[in-house]
Amino acid sequence: MLKPNDKIAIWMEASIDDDFGKMGISALRYLNNDIVCVIDSVYKGKKISDVSIIKKDIPIVNSLKDASELGANVILLGVLTSGGIRPKSWDPFIKESLEMGMCIINGLHDQINPDFSKYIVNKEQWIWDTRVPQFTPKIGSSKASNLSNKRVLMIGTDMAAGKMTVGLELYSYLINKGVNVGFVATGQVGITITGSGIPLDAYKLDHACGAVESAVLDQKDKDVVIVEGQGSILHPGSSATLPLMRGTCPTHMILCHIARNNSLRSLNNILIPDLKKFIELNEQLSSVIDTYPNAKVIGVALNTVQMENDDALEIIKKVEANTGLPSTDVIRYGGDKIFNQLLK
């Protein structure tokens, strides 16, 4: 839906500095469109570089009126909720946005269209619900295993562990190296940033593998295909890992892990197991005793946010010693020592 000349205001009310602001932070980092402001009454008057790791002098404003005066014509709802449910408290903001002539990008399961379309005031406006499947795929059939390219799947120990971020960082790295590379977005953030992909968690479970397979086959002309991960095999609320593995038939994987966490973020009773054993489990699940390609984890991408530099470097050393694999925080220190494994 986005055109190159669209100007974006990202609504992140009270979530700039928490995990629910994932969509907005990712858009700030990767979206190519001009982002004119962030809307958040908590940090109004500051710049995004003052309150986040994003080193951009994008102003934080208080209202839609402020965003409109800065030239915004698209509102990106940058806050994601548990289960993708839209709080009723958002409805007045959405209504006002449309009545002011704004377009809206919505990444929640709860769709805005068609209920809010009655508030559209001009023919140039649109509503983009990114979590709406665009096609009904065939049942998965392992066709990706016949491809001769490298297929890299992001896996994680938890939800929101950095799988999309690491995938996009790898994508940029390989582009800069002149590699013929493709990216398969599987969630609302990746779809918004790249303009295409599959909202994996919006597909019926029986269709999920086929949806991934179709998206990977669409990239068969690429030498490397990067597939954005979703969820975790460890998380009891996630069923995404197996469809991703079967649909991608990966040749390589990168494990993403929140370095400061010993348990799942929202389920403290579920401890994160030894990373070396967890890697072995994922490799075995991916290959199923040599039935599918023997995908190997080529590195551990750690999210060291909220950690002091010395502590971050120390845990990177510990992870490398434990797993025998290169490890780093790709945002904080760059991803070369993991990513260059794909150039060998």
C-alpha positions, 0 to 999 in steps of 0.5 A: 500500500505504501508509496515512496512519497508517503510521509509516516507518523508512528503512533507509539503511545506509552510504548516507546520503551517497552516490548509492545513498541516493536512495530514502531521501533522496527519501522523507525529502524528499517522503513524507507519512507520519510518518518516525520514524527512519533506520536506519544504524549509521554515523551512529547517534545523530545527526539526519538534518539533521546529515549531509544537506541534509534539514533535519528532526530525524529521529533516526538509529538503530542497529537495528530494535529502536530503530525499533520502539520509536519506533513504526515499522511499515513499513521502507522500503529506502532504498538502491538498487543498480546494476541493482536487484539485492538483495545477499545481505547484506540478507536477514537484515535483511529476514527480521528485519524481517518476523519483528518484524511490520514491513511492507516497501517494496522498490524493487529489481528483485529482488522480496522477495515471495513468497520472504520472505512465509513470515516474515510473522507477522500478517495486517496485514503486507504486502510492496510490491515497487514495481517490479512492473508492474500491467498489460500496456499496449497498444502506443503510438499517439501518442494523447497528442499529441491532448491539449490540456494541457501535458505536461512531461517531465524529461530528463537528461544522466545517471542520478540527475541529479535528474529525479524531484526536479525533477518533484516540486518542479515539482508542488508549485510548481504545486499552490501556484499553484492549477494543475490538475496531475498527476504521472506517476511512472515509477520506484520512488521516485516510485511510493512517494511518490505511491502510483501510477505505472508502473515503466518499467524493469520493462516489456518494451521493446515495452510501455514506450511504451504504459505511459507513454501509458496513464499520461499519458492517465489524467491527461488532465483535468489542465491540466499533466501532469508526467512523471518522467524516467528515464535519459538518451539519452547513457547506453549503459545506458539505453533509457528516453528514447524511450519517455518521449518517444513515450508523453508526446508532451511539449509542454515539457521540463526538462533536469536536470544534475549541475553538477560532472560533465563525464562520466557518473558511472559511465563517465568515458570518456563526456563530457557534450556541450555542453548547448546542443547536447544540448538541441537533440538532445533537442528534435529527437528529441522532435519527429522533424521536426514529426511530434510536438509541438515540445517545447521545453526551458524551463530547466536544473535543475542539481544543485549538491550538493558545490559551494560557493555561489559556484561554484554561482552561477557555473556557473548563470550560465555555463549560462544564458549558453550555453543562453539558458535560465533555470537554477538548482538548484531545491532550493538556490535554488528553481525559480521562474524555470524553473517560471514558464515554464509559467504564461505 
